[in-house]
Amino acid sequence: MKDNKYNMKVLIQTQYKEWYGCEDNVGVEGHGRYKNKGGHDFVTLVDEHVYMYDRQAIEDAFNMEHNKPGSYTRCEILDIQPCYRAPEEIVLDIKSGVLNG
């Protein structure tokens, strides 16, 4: 995506799935199933107007690449969230009896 002042980072959280079944009929019902294998996160740039008013366009573009029917692996979108900036690293002065053996 071309960089512009309206771009923002978004976090796409997904359920990662692998095909378990006949490898000649990947994705065909009755020949196997997709098994959940954990989460997988993606970060991408999107125009903030698209994020606010047309999230379906983001989902459609993602699904064309990462959730194709008949693919051996698939990622199903669970949530799309904004990531405006990197998390701030902090240092805490933790006082705990657990550490004072």
Secondary structure, 3 states (H helix, E strand, C coil): CCCCCCEEEEEEEEEEEEEEECHHHCCCCCCEEEEEEEEEEEEEEEEHHHHHHCHHHHHHHHHHHHCCCCCCEEEEEEEEEECCCCCCCCCCCCCCHHHCC
